[in-house]
Amino acid sequence: MNTIRAGIIGLGVGERHLASYSAIPSCEVTAICDLDEEKLKEVGDRHGVAQRFTDWKRITEHPDIDVVSICSYDEFHALQAISAFEHGKHVMVEKPVALHKKEAEAVVRAMQDNNRLITSNFILRHSPRFKALKAMVDAGDFGDIFYLEGDYIHQILWKITEGWRGKMDFYCVTYGGGIHLIDLMMWLMGGQKVIEVNGMGNKMLTANSSYPFPDTIVNLMRFEQGALAKTATTFGPQRTHFHALNLYGSKKTFVNDIPNAKLFSGDQPGDEEAVTTAYPAYDKGDLLPEFIESVRQGQEPLINARDVFRAMDVCFAAWESVCRRETVSVGYVI
């Protein structure tokens, strides 16, 4: 089995990628990149990676790298992905793949022109609880699904008031957090397209900060077969990190909770049962073994280009709706 050689840009979550690549048979991390030279040395020493760069092009243009993990600041994702594709690399990119639709279109062209693979770290699909839920949905246990709620709830306000996200020319909490639940709901719905979105946002939590964009955004969505969905993203809730997911079908209802979810088959006390499947129970690098196997086999990964860009297109429409204060139809790159 030929060795797959990986390079990593960004050593925040990128260190989790490094550990995952290193545990895959016949896969090695050839080079790493970070702007922080101290972190670069520390991570490189800890994992035994000799080639270390502060210039990301040394990764995307490296002749001995097959796969690039892009874990850098969001504003560089599209540019780095395009460069990686143009130099023959496959790409794992942390969300979001792009901040603007034209950037996403350029990434798609580069990917297609160079016949490379892309995936993104939509890690909720790997949670045992949500995998079990998907199997039930596919088996028809819920009947007709007519409404979903998927909310990203995380007390990380400091990331936009003090961290690099707040220093970007543009940042959207839906792109950075809510996209996980948007992807999860589209996956549960069998890849159905969202055809229109209506969104609202506020910045009550960051009113006294220099952060200029909404810190809380709520979107209503309509799926192509008629189901409705709501997704909220907030970076300032006073509660534990949680992926709220409620799925309403004509036969059953699923409500995520901690430690156990709930499954309802009616409105009586005896119609409720606990779902004890583990949640969240994933690590940030868990999707990499499957992606590397896809690269080896020359086949589409579990989370493929269509998934990556369709979730992104819903986000683009959602932000446009917040700005225009009206319902926006979703246009798809793929």
CORZIKA-V804678 format. One record per residue. N is the residue number from 1. RES is the residue in three letters. SS is DSSP state (H for helix, E for strand, L for the rest). D_LAST is the distance of its C-alpha to the last C-alpha in whole Angstrom. Layout:
n:N res:RES ss:SS d_last:D_LAST
n:N res:RES ss:SS d_last:D_LAST
This chain:
n:1 res:MET ss:L d_last:33
n:2 res:ASN ss:L d_last:31
n:3 res:THR ss:L d_last:31
n:4 res:ILE ss:E d_last:28
n:5 res:ARG ss:E d_last:28
n:6 res:ALA ss:E d_last:27
n:7 res:GLY ss:E d_last:27
n:8 res:ILE ss:E d_last:26
n:9 res:ILE ss:E d_last:26
n:10 res:GLY ss:L d_last:28
n:11 res:LEU ss:L d_last:30
n:12 res:GLY ss:L d_last:30
n:13 res:VAL ss:L d_last:28
n:14 res:GLY ss:H d_last:27
n:15 res:GLU ss:H d_last:31
n:16 res:ARG ss:H d_last:29
n:17 res:HIS ss:H d_last:27
n:18 res:LEU ss:H d_last:30
n:19 res:ALA ss:H d_last:32
n:20 res:SER ss:H d_last:29
n:21 res:TYR ss:H d_last:29
n:22 res:SER ss:H d_last:32
n:23 res:ALA ss:L d_last:33
n:24 res:ILE ss:L d_last:31
n:25 res:PRO ss:L d_last:33
n:26 res:SER ss:L d_last:33
n:27 res:CYS ss:E d_last:30
n:28 res:GLU ss:E d_last:32
n:29 res:VAL ss:E d_last:31
n:30 res:THR ss:E d_last:32
n:31 res:ALA ss:E d_last:32
n:32 res:ILE ss:E d_last:31
n:33 res:CYS ss:E d_last:31
n:34 res:ASP ss:L d_last:32
n:35 res:LEU ss:L d_last:33
n:36 res:ASP ss:L d_last:36
n:37 res:GLU ss:H d_last:38
n:38 res:GLU ss:H d_last:40
n:39 res:LYS ss:H d_last:37
n:40 res:LEU ss:H d_last:36
n:41 res:LYS ss:H d_last:40
n:42 res:GLU ss:H d_last:40
n:43 res:VAL ss:H d_last:37
n:44 res:GLY ss:H d_last:38
n:45 res:ASP ss:H d_last:41
n:46 res:ARG ss:H d_last:40
n:47 res:HIS ss:H d_last:38
n:48 res:GLY ss:L d_last:39
n:49 res:VAL ss:L d_last:37
n:50 res:ALA ss:L d_last:39
n:51 res:GLN ss:E d_last:36
n:52 res:ARG ss:E d_last:35
n:53 res:PHE ss:E d_last:34
n:54 res:THR ss:L d_last:33
n:55 res:ASP ss:L d_last:31
n:56 res:TRP ss:L d_last:28
n:57 res:LYS ss:H d_last:27
n:58 res:ARG ss:H d_last:30
n:59 res:ILE ss:H d_last:27
n:60 res:THR ss:H d_last:24
n:61 res:GLU ss:L d_last:26
n:62 res:HIS ss:L d_last:29
n:63 res:PRO ss:L d_last:29
n:64 res:ASP ss:L d_last:30
n:65 res:ILE ss:L d_last:27
n:66 res:ASP ss:L d_last:24
n:67 res:VAL ss:E d_last:22
n:68 res:VAL ss:E d_last:22
n:69 res:SER ss:E d_last:22
n:70 res:ILE ss:E d_last:21
n:71 res:CYS ss:L d_last:23
n:72 res:SER ss:L d_last:24
n:73 res:TYR ss:L d_last:25
n:74 res:ASP ss:H d_last:21
n:75 res:GLU ss:H d_last:22
n:76 res:PHE ss:H d_last:22
n:77 res:HIS ss:H d_last:19
n:78 res:ALA ss:H d_last:16
n:79 res:LEU ss:H d_last:19
n:80 res:GLN ss:H d_last:20
n:81 res:ALA ss:H d_last:17
n:82 res:ILE ss:H d_last:17
n:83 res:SER ss:H d_last:20
n:84 res:ALA ss:H d_last:20
n:85 res:PHE ss:H d_last:17
n:86 res:GLU ss:H d_last:19
n:87 res:HIS ss:L d_last:22
n:88 res:GLY ss:L d_last:21
n:89 res:LYS ss:L d_last:20
n:90 res:HIS ss:E d_last:18
n:91 res:VAL ss:E d_last:17
n:92 res:MET ss:E d_last:18
n:93 res:VAL ss:E d_last:17
n:94 res:GLU ss:L d_last:19
n:95 res:LYS ss:L d_last:17
n:96 res:PRO ss:L d_last:16
n:97 res:VAL ss:L d_last:14
n:98 res:ALA ss:L d_last:14
n:99 res:LEU ss:L d_last:17
n:100 res:HIS ss:L d_last:15
n:101 res:LYS ss:H d_last:12
n:102 res:LYS ss:H d_last:13
n:103 res:GLU ss:H d_last:14
n:104 res:ALA ss:H d_last:10
n:105 res:GLU ss:H d_last:9
n:106 res:ALA ss:H d_last:12
n:107 res:VAL ss:H d_last:11
n:108 res:VAL ss:H d_last:8
n:109 res:ARG ss:H d_last:10
n:110 res:ALA ss:H d_last:13
n:111 res:MET ss:H d_last:12
n:112 res:GLN ss:H d_last:11
n:113 res:ASP ss:H d_last:14
n:114 res:ASN ss:L d_last:16
n:115 res:ASN ss:L d_last:15
n:116 res:ARG ss:L d_last:15
n:117 res:LEU ss:L d_last:14
n:118 res:ILE ss:E d_last:13
n:119 res:THR ss:E d_last:14
n:120 res:SER ss:E d_last:15
n:121 res:ASN ss:L d_last:19
n:122 res:PHE ss:L d_last:18
n:123 res:ILE ss:H d_last:21
n:124 res:LEU ss:H d_last:22
n:125 res:ARG ss:H d_last:21
n:126 res:HIS ss:H d_last:24
n:127 res:SER ss:L d_last:26
n:128 res:PRO ss:H d_last:29
n:129 res:ARG ss:H d_last:29
n:130 res:PHE ss:H d_last:25
n:131 res:LYS ss:H d_last:25
n:132 res:ALA ss:H d_last:28
n:133 res:LEU ss:H d_last:27
n:134 res:LYS ss:H d_last:23
n:135 res:ALA ss:H d_last:26
n:136 res:MET ss:H d_last:28
n:137 res:VAL ss:H d_last:25
n:138 res:ASP ss:H d_last:24
n:139 res:ALA ss:L d_last:27
n:140 res:GLY ss:L d_last:28
n:141 res:ASP ss:L d_last:30
n:142 res:PHE ss:L d_last:29
n:143 res:GLY ss:L d_last:29
n:144 res:ASP ss:L d_last:27
n:145 res:ILE ss:E d_last:25
n:146 res:PHE ss:E d_last:25
n:147 res:TYR ss:E d_last:25
n:148 res:LEU ss:E d_last:24
n:149 res:GLU ss:E d_last:25
n:150 res:GLY ss:E d_last:23
n:151 res:ASP ss:E d_last:25
n:152 res:TYR ss:E d_last:25
n:153 res:ILE ss:E d_last:29
n:154 res:HIS ss:L d_last:30
n:155 res:GLN ss:L d_last:33
n:156 res:ILE ss:L d_last:32
n:157 res:LEU ss:L d_last:33
n:158 res:TRP ss:H d_last:35
n:159 res:LYS ss:H d_last:31
n:160 res:ILE ss:H d_last:31
n:161 res:THR ss:H d_last:34
n:162 res:GLU ss:L d_last:35
n:163 res:GLY ss:L d_last:33
n:164 res:TRP ss:H d_last:30
n:165 res:ARG ss:H d_last:28
n:166 res:GLY ss:H d_last:30
n:167 res:LYS ss:H d_last:31
n:168 res:MET ss:L d_last:27
n:169 res:ASP ss:L d_last:27
n:170 res:PHE ss:L d_last:24
n:171 res:TYR ss:L d_last:23
n:172 res:CYS ss:L d_last:22
n:173 res:VAL ss:H d_last:23
n:174 res:THR ss:H d_last:20
n:175 res:TYR ss:H d_last:18
n:176 res:GLY ss:H d_last:21
n:177 res:GLY ss:H d_last:22
n:178 res:GLY ss:H d_last:21
n:179 res:ILE ss:H d_last:17
n:180 res:HIS ss:H d_last:19
n:181 res:LEU ss:H d_last:20
n:182 res:ILE ss:H d_last:17
n:183 res:ASP ss:H d_last:15
n:184 res:LEU ss:H d_last:18
n:185 res:MET ss:H d_last:18
n:186 res:MET ss:H d_last:15
n:187 res:TRP ss:H d_last:16
n:188 res:LEU ss:H d_last:19
n:189 res:MET ss:L d_last:18
n:190 res:GLY ss:L d_last:16
n:191 res:GLY ss:L d_last:13
n:192 res:GLN ss:L d_last:13
n:193 res:LYS ss:L d_last:11
n:194 res:VAL ss:E d_last:13
n:195 res:ILE ss:E d_last:14
n:196 res:GLU ss:E d_last:16
n:197 res:VAL ss:E d_last:18
n:198 res:ASN ss:E d_last:22
n:199 res:GLY ss:E d_last:23
n:200 res:MET ss:E d_last:26
n:201 res:GLY ss:E d_last:27
n:202 res:ASN ss:E d_last:31
n:203 res:LYS ss:L d_last:33
n:204 res:MET ss:L d_last:36
n:205 res:LEU ss:L d_last:36
n:206 res:THR ss:L d_last:35
n:207 res:ALA ss:L d_last:37
n:208 res:ASN ss:L d_last:40
n:209 res:SER ss:L d_last:38
n:210 res:SER ss:L d_last:36
n:211 res:TYR ss:L d_last:33
n:212 res:PRO ss:L d_last:31
n:213 res:PHE ss:L d_last:28
n:214 res:PRO ss:L d_last:28
n:215 res:ASP ss:L d_last:29
n:216 res:THR ss:E d_last:28
n:217 res:ILE ss:E d_last:25
n:218 res:VAL ss:E d_last:25
n:219 res:ASN ss:E d_last:22
n:220 res:LEU ss:E d_last:22
n:221 res:MET ss:E d_last:19
n:222 res:ARG ss:E d_last:19
n:223 res:PHE ss:E d_last:17
n:224 res:GLU ss:L d_last:16
n:225 res:GLN ss:L d_last:19
n:226 res:GLY ss:L d_last:21
n:227 res:ALA ss:L d_last:22
n:228 res:LEU ss:E d_last:22
n:229 res:ALA ss:E d_last:22
n:230 res:LYS ss:E d_last:23
n:231 res:THR ss:E d_last:22
n:232 res:ALA ss:E d_last:25
n:233 res:THR ss:E d_last:25
n:234 res:THR ss:E d_last:29
n:235 res:PHE ss:L d_last:30
n:236 res:GLY ss:L d_last:33
n:237 res:PRO ss:L d_last:35
n:238 res:GLN ss:L d_last:38
n:239 res:ARG ss:L d_last:37
n:240 res:THR ss:L d_last:36
n:241 res:HIS ss:L d_last:32
n:242 res:PHE ss:E d_last:30
n:243 res:HIS ss:E d_last:27
n:244 res:ALA ss:E d_last:28
n:245 res:LEU ss:E d_last:26
n:246 res:ASN ss:E d_last:28
n:247 res:LEU ss:E d_last:27
n:248 res:TYR ss:E d_last:28
n:249 res:GLY ss:E d_last:29
n:250 res:SER ss:L d_last:31
n:251 res:LYS ss:L d_last:33
n:252 res:LYS ss:L d_last:33
n:253 res:THR ss:E d_last:32
n:254 res:PHE ss:E d_last:31
n:255 res:VAL ss:E d_last:32
n:256 res:ASN ss:L d_last:31
n:257 res:ASP ss:L d_last:34
n:258 res:ILE ss:L d_last:36
n:259 res:PRO ss:L d_last:38
n:260 res:ASN ss:L d_last:37
n:261 res:ALA ss:E d_last:34
n:262 res:LYS ss:E d_last:35
n:263 res:LEU ss:E d_last:35
n:264 res:PHE ss:E d_last:36
n:265 res:SER ss:L d_last:37
n:266 res:GLY ss:L d_last:39
n:267 res:ASP ss:L d_last:41
n:268 res:GLN ss:L d_last:44
n:269 res:PRO ss:H d_last:45
n:270 res:GLY ss:H d_last:45
n:271 res:ASP ss:H d_last:42
n:272 res:GLU ss:E d_last:40
n:273 res:GLU ss:E d_last:40
n:274 res:ALA ss:E d_last:39
n:275 res:VAL ss:E d_last:36
n:276 res:THR ss:L d_last:37
n:277 res:THR ss:L d_last:34
n:278 res:ALA ss:L d_last:33
n:279 res:TYR ss:L d_last:31
n:280 res:PRO ss:L d_last:30
n:281 res:ALA ss:L d_last:31
n:282 res:TYR ss:L d_last:29
n:283 res:ASP ss:L d_last:29
n:284 res:LYS ss:L d_last:26
n:285 res:GLY ss:L d_last:26
n:286 res:ASP ss:L d_last:26
n:287 res:LEU ss:L d_last:22
n:288 res:LEU ss:H d_last:23
n:289 res:PRO ss:H d_last:25
n:290 res:GLU ss:H d_last:22
n:291 res:PHE ss:H d_last:20
n:292 res:ILE ss:H d_last:23
n:293 res:GLU ss:H d_last:24
n:294 res:SER ss:H d_last:20
n:295 res:VAL ss:H d_last:21
n:296 res:ARG ss:H d_last:24
n:297 res:GLN ss:H d_last:23
n:298 res:GLY ss:L d_last:20
n:299 res:GLN ss:L d_last:18
n:300 res:GLU ss:L d_last:14
n:301 res:PRO ss:L d_last:16
n:302 res:LEU ss:L d_last:16
n:303 res:ILE ss:L d_last:14
n:304 res:ASN ss:L d_last:11
n:305 res:ALA ss:H d_last:8
n:306 res:ARG ss:H d_last:6
n:307 res:ASP ss:H d_last:9
n:308 res:VAL ss:H d_last:10
n:309 res:PHE ss:H d_last:7
n:310 res:ARG ss:H d_last:7
n:311 res:ALA ss:H d_last:11
n:312 res:MET ss:H d_last:11
n:313 res:ASP ss:H d_last:9
n:314 res:VAL ss:H d_last:12
n:315 res:CYS ss:H d_last:14
n:316 res:PHE ss:H d_last:14
n:317 res:ALA ss:H d_last:15
n:318 res:ALA ss:H d_last:17
n:319 res:TRP ss:H d_last:19
n:320 res:GLU ss:H d_last:19
n:321 res:SER ss:H d_last:21
n:322 res:VAL ss:H d_last:23
n:323 res:CYS ss:H d_last:24
n:324 res:ARG ss:H d_last:24
n:325 res:ARG ss:L d_last:26
n:326 res:GLU ss:L d_last:24
n:327 res:THR ss:L d_last:21
n:328 res:VAL ss:E d_last:18
n:329 res:SER ss:E d_last:15
n:330 res:VAL ss:L d_last:12
n:331 res:GLY ss:L d_last:9
n:332 res:TYR ss:L d_last:5
n:333 res:VAL ss:L d_last:4
n:334 res:ILE ss:L d_last:0
